[in-house]
Amino acid sequence: MLNKKILYIFTSLFICQLYNMKIFGKNILIVFVLLLVFYNESEAQFSYYNNKLVNDSLNLENSNLTKPRPGFKKRRFRINTIFLEGGYFWGYYTGTRYSINYDILMQSGEKSAFTARIGYGLNNAVKDSLNDFNQEPFIPIGINILIGRINELEFGAGGYYFKYRKIIPPYLSIGFRHQSPRGGFMFRVACDIHLERVYNTNGTEISKTAAYGPLLGLGWTF
């Protein structure tokens, strides 16, 4: 319980500091708050199920039953993941991009799961026809659907908030994730494509395009 309180306090201070630095606006702040609410609900849900599993286990032992109930060992006991991610992109711009991310498990079934992700990173894109986006801070926000148990197929969708351009282009991704339900080392490999809009010097949109490329993520689930 103390660790959870420390996590809440640290996260709240981090959010307030980013807001004071004007890294993101009120809309992104609302997203952070919603994620914290979902985190509380997920913690409560998994605490309930974990307690129920313990009680069911004791009941099974006392009743001399050897066969566990369906799904007894199929809950995911570790729901928080911190990971570093990096990649290279082509298309509208060319260059590297890297970020640090927090991923939380929202719901899970026997061989499927639903997670939400938010992070902070730098975009080293160059050679754009109108602008140089080198060292542009960005915030990835998205959801993932995982199909599998430990070695999983991952489908993702969301948006990237870019600080200098004040835009949130949507993205889609597909990839592979290795993540044990009981925590520990996690890695993911994915291919990402996100839409971009090209503007002239007057701020008028003149075309739509995209940037795409591979991503590699390494982290720890706890």
N, CA, C and O of each residue as an XYZ file, in Angstrom:
888
protein
N       0.826     -1.210      0.000
C       0.000      0.000      0.000
C       0.862      1.262      0.000
O       0.537      2.245     -0.666
N       1.992      1.225      0.772
C       2.873      2.382      0.820
C       3.510      2.631     -0.533
O       3.647      3.777     -0.960
N       3.905      1.547     -1.215
C       4.516      1.700     -2.538
C       3.549      2.340     -3.524
O       3.960      3.140     -4.364
N       2.262      1.994     -3.429
C       1.259      2.578     -4.319
C       1.121      4.063     -4.054
O       1.032      4.855     -4.992
N       1.101      4.458     -2.770
C       0.980      5.875     -2.437
C       2.173      6.660     -2.952
O       2.023      7.769     -3.465
N       3.360      6.080     -2.812
C       4.566      6.750     -3.315
C       4.484      6.911     -4.834
O       4.849      7.955     -5.374
N       3.999      5.867     -5.522
C       3.852      5.929     -6.985
C       2.867      7.024     -7.379
O       3.128      7.773     -8.321
N       1.741      7.131     -6.677
C       0.750      8.158     -6.982
C       1.339      9.554     -6.786
O       1.160     10.435     -7.627
N       2.047      9.749     -5.661
C       2.624     11.066     -5.363
C       3.663     11.446     -6.406
O       3.670     12.570     -6.907
N       4.552     10.489     -6.736
C       5.593     10.756     -7.726
C       4.993     11.079     -9.082
O       5.436     12.013     -9.751
N       3.988     10.315     -9.497
C       3.343     10.547    -10.793
C       2.666     11.910    -10.833
O       2.763     12.622    -11.832
N       1.982     12.278     -9.752
C       1.295     13.567     -9.701
C       2.278     14.728     -9.783
O       2.039     15.702    -10.497
N       3.389     14.620     -9.048
C       4.401     15.680     -9.099
C       5.023     15.773    -10.488
O       5.294     16.869    -10.978
N       5.249     14.624    -11.120
C       5.825     14.601    -12.463
C       4.901     15.275    -13.467
O       5.352     16.044    -14.316
N       3.597     14.984    -13.369
C       2.617     15.581    -14.273
C       2.561     17.096    -14.086
O       2.554     17.847    -15.061
N       2.523     17.539    -12.827
C       2.460     18.978    -12.545
C       3.696     19.698    -13.070
O       3.600     20.817    -13.575
N       4.868     19.052    -12.950
C       6.095     19.673    -13.432
C       6.083     19.819    -14.945
O       6.479     20.859    -15.471
N       5.630     18.779    -15.654
C       5.546     18.862    -17.115
C       4.566     19.945    -17.547
O       4.797     20.653    -18.527
N       3.456     20.065    -16.795
C       2.467     21.079    -17.134
C       3.030     22.486    -16.910
O       2.806     23.381    -17.725
N       3.759     22.681    -15.809
C       4.364     23.984    -15.526
C       5.413     24.356    -16.564
O       5.605     25.532    -16.873
N       6.095     23.336    -17.102
C       7.106     23.581    -18.139
C       6.469     23.784    -19.504
O       7.164     24.015    -20.493
N       5.138     23.698    -19.554
C       4.385     23.893    -20.796
C       4.767     22.879    -21.863
O       4.768     23.181    -23.056
N       5.097     21.649    -21.407
C       5.401     20.592    -22.358
C       4.135     20.092    -23.011
O       4.153     19.670    -24.167
N       3.012     20.137    -22.266
C       1.738     19.786    -22.861
C       0.650     20.636    -22.240
O       0.855     21.252    -21.194
N      -0.517     20.671    -22.890
C      -1.616     21.506    -22.447
C      -2.623     20.769    -21.594
O      -2.367     19.670    -21.102
N      -3.789     21.405    -21.425
C      -4.812     20.865    -20.547
C      -5.380     19.550    -21.064
O      -5.729     18.678    -20.269
N      -5.479     19.391    -22.387
C      -6.037     18.153    -22.940
C      -5.181     16.944    -22.570
O      -5.709     15.890    -22.215
N      -3.873     17.099    -22.653
C      -2.996     15.989    -22.292
C      -3.048     15.745    -20.793
O      -2.956     14.601    -20.347
N      -3.195     16.820    -20.005
C      -3.314     16.665    -18.556
C      -4.535     15.834    -18.203
O      -4.480     15.010    -17.290
N      -5.636     16.042    -18.916
C      -6.857     15.265    -18.679
C      -6.610     13.790    -18.962
O      -7.111     12.928    -18.240
N      -5.837     13.492    -20.014
C      -5.526     12.104    -20.344
C      -4.750     11.436    -19.208
O      -5.021     10.286    -18.864
N      -3.785     12.155    -18.623
C      -3.033     11.626    -17.499
C      -3.962     11.280    -16.337
O      -3.850     10.215    -15.730
N      -4.886     12.207    -16.038
C      -5.816     11.986    -14.934
C      -6.673     10.752    -15.180
O      -6.896      9.955    -14.268
N      -7.153     10.592    -16.412
C      -7.968      9.419    -16.741
C      -7.178      8.127    -16.581
O      -7.715      7.120    -16.120
N      -5.890      8.154    -16.966
C      -5.068      6.962    -16.798
C      -4.883      6.607    -15.329
O      -4.860      5.430    -14.972
N      -4.749      7.627    -14.468
C      -4.630      7.369    -13.040
C      -5.904      6.746    -12.489
O      -5.857      5.864    -11.631
N      -7.049      7.217    -12.993
C      -8.327      6.638    -12.557
C      -8.414      5.184    -12.981
O      -8.807      4.326    -12.190
N      -8.046      4.899    -14.236
C      -8.056      3.522    -14.719
C      -7.087      2.653    -13.923
O      -7.352      1.475    -13.687
N      -5.962      3.242    -13.510
C      -4.990      2.496    -12.719
C      -5.592      2.074    -11.388
O      -5.422      0.933    -10.958
N      -6.296      2.993    -10.738
C      -6.936      2.668     -9.469
C      -7.950      1.548     -9.640
O      -8.017      0.634     -8.818
N      -8.749      1.617    -10.719
C      -9.754      0.593    -10.950
C      -9.099     -0.759    -11.241
O      -9.577     -1.798    -10.783
N      -7.995     -0.739    -12.010
C      -7.310     -1.989    -12.325
C      -6.703     -2.612    -11.077
O      -6.762     -3.828    -10.893
N      -6.111     -1.768    -10.207
C      -5.531     -2.274     -8.972
C      -6.599     -2.922     -8.113
O      -6.380     -3.991     -7.542
N      -7.757     -2.277     -8.018
C      -8.841     -2.825     -7.205
C      -9.336     -4.144     -7.774
O      -9.603     -5.093     -7.036
N      -9.455     -4.193     -9.101
C      -9.939     -5.415     -9.740
C      -8.977     -6.572     -9.519
O      -9.396     -7.678     -9.179
N      -7.676     -6.316     -9.713
C      -6.725     -7.405     -9.579
C      -6.520     -7.798     -8.120
O      -6.243     -8.963     -7.836
N      -6.650     -6.854     -7.189
C      -6.581     -7.206     -5.779
C      -7.727     -8.131     -5.422
O      -7.543     -9.095     -4.679
N      -8.913     -7.843     -5.949
C     -10.076     -8.685     -5.694
C      -9.855    -10.098     -6.229
O     -10.095    -11.083     -5.530
N      -9.392    -10.185     -7.486
C      -9.203    -11.498     -8.079
C      -8.081    -12.277     -7.406
O      -8.191    -13.491     -7.231
N      -6.995    -11.590     -7.025
C      -5.904    -12.283     -6.352
C      -6.342    -12.833     -5.000
O      -5.985    -13.955     -4.641
N      -7.122    -12.044     -4.242
C      -7.644    -12.526     -2.965
C      -8.583    -13.712     -3.180
O      -8.590    -14.668     -2.405
N      -9.366    -13.628     -4.239
C     -10.299    -14.716     -4.529
C      -9.540    -15.993     -4.899
O      -9.949    -17.097     -4.540
N      -8.433    -15.824     -5.620
C      -7.639    -16.995     -5.970
C      -7.064    -17.666     -4.734
O      -7.047    -18.893     -4.643
N      -6.593    -16.870     -3.783
C      -6.048    -17.426     -2.543
C      -7.124    -18.175     -1.778
O      -6.896    -19.286     -1.300
N      -8.304    -17.563     -1.662
C      -9.399    -18.216     -0.943
C      -9.827    -19.506     -1.634
O     -10.074    -20.521     -0.982
N      -9.913    -19.453     -2.969
C     -10.294    -20.658     -3.712
C      -9.259    -21.763     -3.535
O      -9.601    -22.941     -3.429
N      -7.965    -21.357     -3.504
C      -6.912    -22.341     -3.322
C      -7.040    -23.044     -1.970
O      -6.897    -24.263     -1.881
N      -7.313    -22.257     -0.906
C      -7.489    -22.835      0.426
C      -8.694    -23.758      0.465
O      -8.654    -24.822      1.083
N      -9.767    -23.345     -0.198
C     -10.970    -24.172     -0.215
C     -10.723    -25.491     -0.930
O     -11.222    -26.539     -0.519
N      -9.925    -25.425     -2.037
C      -9.625    -26.649     -2.777
C      -8.800    -27.622     -1.937
O      -9.036    -28.830     -1.954
N      -7.829    -27.075     -1.200
C      -7.000    -27.934     -0.371
C      -7.816    -28.571      0.743
O      -7.659    -29.754      1.046
N      -8.689    -27.773      1.350
C      -9.494    -28.281      2.457
C     -10.503    -29.332      2.004
O     -10.871    -30.218      2.775
N     -10.949    -29.232      0.752
C     -11.945    -30.171      0.256
C     -11.319    -31.351     -0.481
O     -12.014    -32.182     -1.066
N      -9.940    -31.403     -0.436
C      -9.214    -32.521     -1.053
C      -9.454    -32.619     -2.558
O      -9.391    -33.713     -3.118
N      -9.724    -31.509     -3.214
C      -9.894    -31.500     -4.667
C      -8.551    -31.198     -5.311
O      -7.825    -30.322     -4.841
N      -8.218    -31.888     -6.349
C      -6.929    -31.688     -7.006
C      -7.046    -30.904     -8.296
O      -6.050    -30.360     -8.773
N      -8.221    -30.832     -8.866
C      -8.402    -30.132    -10.124
C      -8.788    -28.674     -9.868
O      -9.838    -28.423     -9.278
N      -7.958    -27.694    -10.301
C      -8.296    -26.292    -10.057
C      -9.471    -25.852    -10.919
O      -9.762    -26.439    -11.961
N     -10.121    -24.822    -10.462
C     -11.241    -24.299    -11.232
C     -10.734    -23.735    -12.555
O      -9.557    -23.386    -12.647
N     -11.582    -23.632    -13.591
C     -11.155    -23.084    -14.885
C     -10.586    -21.675    -14.738
O     -11.190    -20.815    -14.098
N      -9.423    -21.451    -15.334
C      -8.812    -20.131    -15.283
C      -8.066    -19.840    -14.000
O      -7.663    -18.699    -13.778
N      -7.865    -20.848    -13.133
C      -7.258    -20.604    -11.826
C      -5.863    -19.999    -11.946
O      -5.518    -19.077    -11.206
N      -5.059    -20.518    -12.881
C      -3.687    -20.042    -13.021
C      -3.503    -19.180    -14.263
O      -2.407    -19.102    -14.818
N      -4.564    -18.544    -14.687
C      -4.480    -17.811    -15.935
C      -4.678    -16.314    -15.764
O      -4.874    -15.595    -16.744
N      -4.628    -15.841    -14.521
C      -4.662    -14.407    -14.277
C      -3.264    -13.827    -14.431
O      -2.269    -14.524    -14.227
N      -3.193    -12.562    -14.787
C      -1.909    -11.883    -14.905
C      -1.674    -11.110    -13.618
O      -2.437    -10.201    -13.291
N      -0.628    -11.464    -12.887
C      -0.423    -10.932    -11.556
C       0.418     -9.657    -11.543
O       0.475     -8.978    -10.518
N       1.060     -9.321    -12.633
C       1.877     -8.104    -12.709
C       1.298     -7.229    -13.817
O       1.196     -7.670    -14.961
N       0.922     -6.003    -13.492
C       0.179     -5.185    -14.445
C       0.905     -3.915    -14.873
O       0.426     -3.220    -15.769
N       2.053     -3.587    -14.261
C       2.778     -2.361    -14.593
C       4.042     -2.682    -15.367
O       4.758     -3.627    -15.036
N       4.315     -1.894    -16.402
C       5.517     -2.086    -17.211
C       6.160     -0.741    -17.515
O       5.488      0.191    -17.956
N       7.452     -0.647    -17.280
C       8.257      0.510    -17.700
C       9.196      0.028    -18.804
O       9.906     -0.961    -18.623
N       9.208      0.720    -19.949
C      10.092      0.268    -21.027
C      10.641      1.441    -21.825
O      10.008      2.489    -21.949
N      11.841      1.230    -22.364
C      12.483      2.170    -23.279
C      12.212      1.712    -24.703
O      12.231      0.518    -25.002
N      11.961      2.677    -25.570
C      11.633      2.337    -26.953
C      12.401      3.236    -27.914
O      12.548      4.434    -27.675
N      12.884      2.652    -28.992
C      13.580      3.419    -30.011
C      13.245      2.892    -31.396
O      12.877      1.729    -31.558
N      13.376      3.759    -32.394
C      13.073      3.329    -33.749
C      13.596      4.305    -34.784
O      14.136      5.362    -34.454
N      13.424      3.930    -36.043
C      13.855      4.762    -37.169
C      12.696      4.894    -38.141
O      12.005      3.917    -38.433
N      12.480      6.127    -38.650
C      11.308      6.389    -39.478
C      11.683      6.994    -40.824
O      12.664      7.725    -40.963
N      10.847      6.651    -41.815
C      10.964      7.197    -43.156
C       9.628      7.816    -43.549
O       8.648      7.726    -42.809
N       9.600      8.443    -44.716
C       8.357      9.013    -45.232
C       8.384     10.520    -45.168
O       9.233     11.164    -45.783
N       7.443     11.087    -44.413
C       7.341     12.541    -44.292
C       8.619     13.129    -43.725
O       9.041     14.211    -44.132
N       9.241     12.420    -42.782
C      10.550     12.813    -42.280
C      11.384     11.550    -42.094
O      10.861     10.436    -42.094
N      12.673     11.745    -41.936
C      13.593     10.626    -41.755
C      14.436     10.874    -40.514
O      14.969     11.968    -40.327
N      14.557      9.852    -39.661
C      15.377     10.005    -38.474
C      14.982      9.057    -37.366
O      14.043      8.272    -37.495
N      15.718      9.146    -36.276
C      15.483      8.278    -35.129
C      14.484      8.923    -34.167
O      14.241     10.129    -34.189
N      13.920      8.057    -33.320
C      12.988      8.517    -32.289
C      13.097      7.571    -31.110
O      13.177      6.358    -31.302
N      13.102      8.098    -29.891
C      13.207      7.248    -28.721
C      12.383      7.849    -27.587
O      12.143      9.056    -27.546
N      11.952      6.977    -26.661
C      11.073      7.424    -25.583
C      11.141      6.469    -24.403
O      11.593      5.332    -24.536
N      10.688      6.941    -23.246
C      10.493      6.106    -22.077
C       8.987      6.050    -21.827
O       8.302      7.069    -21.918
N       8.467      4.852    -21.510
C       7.025      4.658    -21.488
C       6.568      3.890    -20.253
O       7.311      3.104    -19.666
N       5.315      4.150    -19.884
C       4.639      3.395    -18.834
C       3.432      2.711    -19.453
O       2.609      3.359    -20.100
N       3.326      1.403    -19.254
C       2.247      0.596    -19.819
C       1.520     -0.108    -18.676
O       2.160     -0.728    -17.827
N       0.183     -0.017    -18.644
C      -0.592     -0.640    -17.589
C      -1.609     -1.614    -18.171
O      -2.292     -1.301    -19.146
N      -1.703     -2.785    -17.572
C      -2.675     -3.789    -17.985
C      -4.047     -3.414    -17.444
O      -4.225     -3.280    -16.233
N      -5.014     -3.246    -18.338
C      -6.352     -2.827    -17.944
C      -7.297     -4.004    -17.734
O      -8.019     -4.059    -16.738
N      -7.289     -4.944    -18.677
C      -8.148     -6.133    -18.609
C      -7.379     -7.311    -19.200
O      -6.500     -7.127    -20.042
N      -7.713     -8.520    -18.755
C      -7.061     -9.685    -19.332
C      -7.984    -10.887    -19.300
O      -8.843    -11.013    -18.427
N      -7.786    -11.773    -20.278
C      -8.493    -13.042    -20.324
C      -7.490    -14.169    -20.322
O      -6.332    -13.977    -19.950
N      -7.924    -15.338    -20.733
C      -7.036    -16.499    -20.727
C      -5.875    -16.309    -21.692
O      -4.728    -16.592    -21.345
N      -6.164    -15.827    -22.914
C      -5.105    -15.631    -23.911
C      -5.269    -14.300    -24.621
O      -5.068    -14.207    -25.832
N      -5.628    -13.282    -23.879
C      -5.762    -11.943    -24.455
C      -5.622    -10.913    -23.338
O      -5.802    -11.228    -22.161
N      -5.302     -9.691    -23.719
C      -5.151     -8.614    -22.740
C      -5.329     -7.269    -23.422
O      -5.176     -7.140    -24.637
N      -5.654     -6.273    -22.613
C      -5.850     -4.910    -23.083
C      -5.014     -3.993    -22.208
O      -5.157     -4.009    -20.985
N      -4.130     -3.182    -22.822
C      -3.252     -2.299    -22.055
C      -3.355     -0.866    -22.563
O      -3.782     -0.616    -23.690
N      -2.953      0.069    -21.703
C      -2.861      1.487    -22.070
C      -1.436      1.952    -21.836
O      -0.762      1.494    -20.913
N      -0.987      2.868    -22.683
C       0.420      3.274    -22.653
C       0.545      4.792    -22.780
O      -0.205      5.425    -23.524
N       1.502      5.370    -22.046
C       1.806      6.793    -22.171
C       3.296      6.969    -21.906
O       3.879      6.209    -21.132
N       3.917      7.957    -22.537
C       5.357      8.120    -22.369
C       5.828      9.526    -22.697
O       5.031     10.452    -22.848
N       7.140      9.662    -22.801
C       7.758     10.940    -23.153
C       9.047     10.641    -23.914
O       9.832      9.784    -23.508
N       9.262     11.363    -25.032
C      10.450     11.089    -25.820
C      10.887     12.249    -26.678
O      10.327     13.342    -26.597
N      11.895     12.008    -27.504
C      12.443     13.002    -28.420
C      12.415     12.466    -29.839
O      12.740     11.305    -30.085
N      12.024     13.326    -30.768
C      11.954     12.994    -32.183
C      13.128     13.664    -32.895
O      13.220     14.892    -32.911
N      14.022     12.873    -33.481
C      15.197     13.422    -34.164
C      15.009     13.474    -35.667
O      15.942     13.195    -36.421
N      13.813     13.827    -36.110
C      13.509     13.856    -37.540
C      14.202     15.030    -38.225
O      14.294     16.127    -37.675
N      14.686     14.773    -39.438
C      15.357     15.805    -40.239
C      14.916     15.667    -41.690
O      14.187     14.743    -42.050
N      15.381     16.618    -42.525
C      15.162     16.601    -43.967
C      13.686     16.726    -44.343
O      13.258     16.179    -45.360
N      12.925     17.425    -43.552
C      11.541     17.706    -43.929
C      11.531     18.842    -44.932
O      12.413     19.701    -44.906
N      10.542     18.858    -45.819
C      10.502     19.857    -46.885
C      10.291     21.272    -46.354
O      10.699     22.242    -46.992
N       9.646     21.394    -45.174
C       9.353     22.731    -44.648
C      10.041     23.010    -43.331
O      10.400     24.156    -43.058
N      10.237     21.986    -42.498
C      10.763     22.214    -41.162
C      11.784     21.153    -40.791
O      11.841     20.069    -41.371
N      12.586     21.513    -39.798
C      13.494     20.562    -39.188
C      12.971     20.277    -37.789
O      12.958     21.162    -36.934
N      12.531     19.022    -37.552
C      11.918     18.666    -36.282
C      12.925     18.029    -35.328
O      12.537     17.310    -34.406
N      14.209     18.287    -35.541
C      15.235     17.668    -34.726
C      15.054     18.030    -33.256
O      14.844     19.192    -32.908
N      15.140     16.998    -32.389
C      15.001     17.159    -30.934
C      13.638     17.730    -30.527
O      13.550     18.527    -29.594
N      12.593     17.325    -31.220
C      11.250     17.764    -30.854
C      10.665     16.820    -29.810
O      10.525     15.629    -30.090
N      10.315     17.304    -28.610
C       9.689     16.437    -27.606
C       8.312     15.973    -28.075
O       7.592     16.709    -28.750
N       7.960     14.744    -27.708
C       6.642     14.233    -28.043
C       6.157     13.306    -26.938
O       6.951     12.780    -26.158
N       4.830     13.112    -26.882
C       4.206     12.249    -25.885
C       3.367     11.199    -26.604
O       2.353     11.542    -27.213
N       3.766      9.924    -26.547
C       2.945      8.862    -27.136
C       1.826      8.444    -26.179
O       2.068      8.213    -24.994
N       0.615      8.351    -26.695
C      -0.541      7.918    -25.916
C      -1.278      6.876    -26.740
O      -1.606      7.132    -27.898
N      -1.545      5.705    -26.168
C      -2.208      4.689    -26.969
C      -2.726      3.513    -26.164
O      -2.557      3.444    -24.947
N      -3.361      2.593    -26.870
C      -3.869      1.353    -26.298
C      -3.339      0.185    -27.113
O      -3.017      0.337    -28.292
N      -3.249     -0.984    -26.480
C      -2.762     -2.181    -27.161
C      -3.678     -3.360    -26.862
O      -4.182     -3.501    -25.748
N      -3.883     -4.193    -27.854
C      -4.584     -5.458    -27.681
C      -3.562     -6.570    -27.877
O      -2.921     -6.654    -28.925
N      -3.412     -7.426    -26.866
C      -2.445     -8.518    -26.903
C      -3.175     -9.845    -27.073
O      -4.151    -10.119    -26.374
N      -2.702    -10.657    -27.998
C      -3.286    -11.977    -28.238
C      -2.209    -13.022    -27.985
O      -1.227    -13.103    -28.722
N      -2.397    -13.813    -26.947
C      -1.418    -14.795    -26.537
C      -1.289    -14.808    -25.029
O      -2.065    -14.163    -24.324
N      -0.311    -15.541    -24.542
C      -0.130    -15.649    -23.097
C       1.189    -15.040    -22.639
O       1.198    -14.168    -21.770
N       2.297    -15.488    -23.209
C       3.615    -14.943    -22.899
C       4.228    -14.321    -24.150
O       4.664    -13.171    -24.123
N       4.262    -15.083    -25.249
C       4.680    -14.552    -26.546
C       3.422    -14.134    -27.299
O       2.635    -14.980    -27.723
N       3.238    -12.833    -27.463
C       1.939    -12.304    -27.865
C       2.006    -11.489    -29.149
O       2.998    -10.817    -29.430
N       0.937    -11.566    -29.913
C       0.739    -10.679    -31.053
C       0.131     -9.384    -30.524
O      -0.827     -9.412    -29.751
N       0.690     -8.248    -30.942
C       0.269     -6.958    -30.405
C      -0.280     -6.052    -31.501
O       0.362     -5.849    -32.532
N      -1.486     -5.505    -31.267
C      -2.083     -4.500    -32.135
C      -2.244     -3.214    -31.327
O      -2.805     -3.232    -30.232
N      -1.752     -2.100    -31.865
C      -1.800     -0.839    -31.132
C      -2.411      0.287    -31.945
O      -2.393      0.267    -33.176
N      -2.956      1.277    -31.229
C      -3.518      2.478    -31.859
C      -3.454      3.611    -30.853
O      -3.521      3.387    -29.645
N      -3.322      4.834    -31.362
C      -3.263      5.993    -30.477
C      -2.832      7.229    -31.223
O      -3.169      7.411    -32.393
N      -2.077      8.087    -30.537
C      -1.619      9.328    -31.150
C      -0.324      9.808    -30.521
O       0.009      9.427    -29.398
N       0.410     10.649    -31.249
C       1.636     11.276    -30.753
C       1.400     12.772    -30.636
O       1.039     13.428    -31.613
N       1.605     13.312    -29.438
C       1.497     14.760    -29.262
C       2.876     15.371    -29.436
O       3.772     15.114    -28.633
N       3.061     16.190    -30.493
C       4.334     16.844    -30.764
C       4.295     18.271    -30.229
O       3.397     19.045    -30.561
N       5.279     18.611    -29.396
C       5.266     19.882    -28.665
C       5.308     21.100    -29.577
O       4.501     22.016    -29.417
N       6.243     21.127    -30.539
C       6.444     22.328    -31.339
C       5.312     22.551    -32.340
O       4.902     23.689    -32.570
N       4.814     21.487    -32.924
C       3.773     21.614    -33.951
C       2.361     21.625    -33.368
O       1.404     21.955    -34.069
N       2.224     21.267    -32.087
C       0.917     21.286    -31.402
C      -0.116     20.435    -32.144
O      -1.264     20.848    -32.313
N       0.298     19.253    -32.582
C      -0.623     18.360    -33.296
C      -0.574     16.971    -32.651
O       0.381     16.635    -31.951
N      -1.610     16.175    -32.895
C      -1.662     14.797    -32.401
C      -1.998     13.880    -33.574
O      -3.156     13.495    -33.735
N      -1.006     13.519    -34.401
C      -1.284     12.601    -35.511
C      -1.579     11.198    -34.995
O      -0.879     10.721    -34.102
N      -2.584     10.531    -35.527
C      -2.911      9.162    -35.083
C      -1.920      8.146    -35.630
O      -1.290      8.366    -36.665
N      -1.793      7.026    -34.917
C      -0.899      5.974    -35.379
C      -1.551      4.598    -35.231
O      -2.477      4.415    -34.441
N      -1.057      3.651    -35.997
C      -1.410      2.241    -35.893
C      -0.112      1.439    -35.849
O       0.870      1.808    -36.493
N      -0.108      0.345    -35.091
C       1.086     -0.485    -35.022
C       0.706     -1.956    -34.917
O      -0.375     -2.304    -34.442
N       1.604     -2.796    -35.364
C       1.444     -4.238    -35.226
C       2.818     -4.813    -34.919
O       3.822     -4.378    -35.483
N       2.857     -5.800    -34.016
C       4.151     -6.340    -33.650
C       4.059     -7.560    -32.763
O       3.012     -8.196    -32.644
N       5.196     -7.872    -32.136
C       5.326     -9.030    -31.252
C       5.790     -8.546    -29.890
O       6.654     -7.674    -29.796
N       5.210     -9.115    -28.827
C       5.601     -8.765    -27.458
C       5.852    -10.034    -26.641
O       5.068    -10.982    -26.679
N       6.955    -10.027    -25.910
C       7.232    -11.080    -24.925
C       7.052    -10.476    -23.544
O       7.778     -9.559    -23.162
N       6.079    -10.993    -22.791
C       5.773    -10.438    -21.474
C       5.125    -11.520    -20.604
O       4.023    -11.982    -20.901
N       5.807    -11.916    -19.542
C       5.282    -12.959    -18.670
C       4.174    -12.399    -17.778
O       4.301    -11.280    -17.281
N       3.090    -13.152    -17.564
C       2.023    -12.704    -16.654
C       2.519    -12.479    -15.235
O       1.900    -11.733    -14.477
N       3.630    -13.115    -14.862
C       4.158    -12.975    -13.510
C       5.268    -11.935    -13.412
O       5.935    -11.837    -12.381
N       5.469    -11.167    -14.460
C       6.423    -10.071    -14.409
C       7.803    -10.457    -14.899
O       8.036    -11.586    -15.331
N       8.721     -9.492    -14.823
C      10.092     -9.715    -15.266
C      10.397     -9.005    -16.568
O       9.729     -8.037    -16.933
N      11.412     -9.493    -17.268
C      11.879     -8.860    -18.496
C      10.803     -8.871    -19.581
O      10.107     -9.868    -19.773
N      10.682     -7.765    -20.273
C       9.707     -7.622    -21.355
C      10.397     -6.987    -22.561
O      11.210     -6.076    -22.403
N      10.078     -7.464    -23.761
C      10.540     -6.779    -24.965
C       9.464     -6.838    -26.036
O       8.631     -7.745    -26.046
N       9.489     -5.877    -26.922
C       8.524     -5.814    -28.002
C       9.210     -5.333    -29.278
O      10.123     -4.508    -29.230
N       8.766     -5.852    -30.409
C       9.213     -5.414    -31.729
C       7.961     -5.096    -32.525
O       7.053     -5.923    -32.612
N       7.904     -3.899    -33.110
C       6.683     -3.495    -33.802
C       7.007     -2.641    -35.022
O       8.111     -2.114    -35.159
N       6.026     -2.519    -35.894
C       6.089     -1.618    -37.038
C       4.995     -0.577    -36.869
O       3.836     -0.920    -36.637
N       5.358      0.684    -36.985
C       4.459      1.796    -36.674
C       4.265      2.665    -37.911
O       5.219      2.940    -38.638
N       3.034      3.093    -38.145
C       2.755      4.083    -39.182
C       1.833      5.142    -38.595
O       0.806      4.814    -38.000
N       2.193      6.408    -38.760
C       1.323      7.476    -38.267
C       1.148      8.558    -39.330
O       2.067      8.854    -40.093
N      -0.030      9.132    -39.363
C      -0.395     10.129    -40.366
C       0.204     11.482    -40.025
O       0.335     11.834    -38.852
N       0.560     12.227    -41.038
C       1.084     13.585    -40.882
C       0.376     14.512    -41.859
O      -0.124     14.079    -42.898
N       0.341     15.779    -41.515
C      -0.247     16.791    -42.391
C       0.799     17.838    -42.730
O       1.527     18.307    -41.855
N       0.871     18.205    -44.010
C       1.837     19.189    -44.475
C       1.142     20.543    -44.603
O       0.076     20.653    -45.210
N       1.764     21.571    -44.021
C       1.204     22.923    -44.049
C       2.161     23.865    -44.779
O       3.373     23.654    -44.772
N       1.608     24.908    -45.411
C       2.453     25.925    -46.023
C       2.822     26.977    -44.984
O       2.466     26.850    -43.813
N       3.533     28.011    -45.412
C       4.005     29.035    -44.478
C       2.860     29.836    -43.866
O       3.051     30.478    -42.834
N       1.688     29.814    -44.472
C       0.527     30.526    -43.925
C      -0.280     29.675    -42.941
O      -1.274     30.135    -42.380
N       0.160     28.423    -42.739
C      -0.554     27.548    -41.813
C      -1.703     26.796    -42.447
O      -2.504     26.180    -41.744
N      -1.796     26.837    -43.776
C      -2.874     26.132    -44.476
C      -2.430     24.730    -44.846
O      -1.332     24.541    -45.369
N      -3.274     23.749    -44.577
C      -2.944     22.370    -44.904
C      -2.961     22.179    -46.418
O      -3.922     22.555    -47.090
N      -1.886     21.588    -46.946
C      -1.803     21.407    -48.386
C      -1.797     19.932    -48.798
O      -2.081     19.616    -49.953
N      -1.479     19.033    -47.875
C      -1.499     17.608    -48.219
C      -1.440     16.754    -46.961
O      -1.137     17.239    -45.871
N      -1.736     15.479    -47.137
C      -1.626     14.489    -46.065
C      -0.581     13.455    -46.477
O      -0.487     13.076    -47.644
N       0.193     13.014    -45.506
C       1.230     12.027    -45.769
C       1.391     11.158    -44.529
O       0.530     11.173    -43.649
N       2.479     10.402    -44.447
C       2.671      9.496    -43.316
C       4.154      9.267    -43.071
O       4.989      9.489    -43.947
N       4.461      8.817    -41.857
C       5.800      8.369    -41.494
C       5.683      6.947    -40.954
O       4.703      6.618    -40.286
N       6.667      6.108    -41.235
C       6.566      4.705    -40.864
C       7.959      4.158    -40.561
O       8.965      4.671    -41.051
N       7.994      3.098    -39.738
C       9.275      2.499    -39.413
C       9.188      1.483    -38.288
O       8.138      1.345    -37.661
N      10.289      0.762    -38.019
C      10.324     -0.265    -36.977
C      10.615      0.341    -35.604
O      11.228      1.402    -35.493
N      10.158     -0.363    -34.554
C      10.384      0.056    -33.179
C      10.837     -1.139    -32.353
O      10.377     -2.262    -32.562
N      11.741     -0.886    -31.415
C      12.198     -1.904    -30.481
C      12.037     -1.374    -29.066
O      12.489     -0.270    -28.759
N      11.391     -2.160    -28.197
C      11.188     -1.752    -26.822
C      11.735     -2.788    -25.855
O      11.548     -3.988    -26.057
N      12.418     -2.328    -24.792
C      12.959     -3.186    -23.741
C      12.526     -2.635    -22.388
O      12.654     -1.438    -22.128
N      12.007     -3.523    -21.517
C      11.538     -3.019    -20.239
C      11.384     -4.091    -19.192
O      11.890     -5.204    -19.333
N      10.666     -3.729    -18.123
C      10.470     -4.617    -16.980
C       9.025     -4.530    -16.509
O       8.486     -3.434    -16.353
N       8.401     -5.668    -16.285
C       7.025     -5.743    -15.800
C       7.040     -6.082    -14.309
O       7.758     -6.982    -13.871
N       6.225     -5.336    -13.529
C       6.211     -5.555    -12.078
C       4.792     -5.401    -11.523
O       4.580     -5.549    -10.319
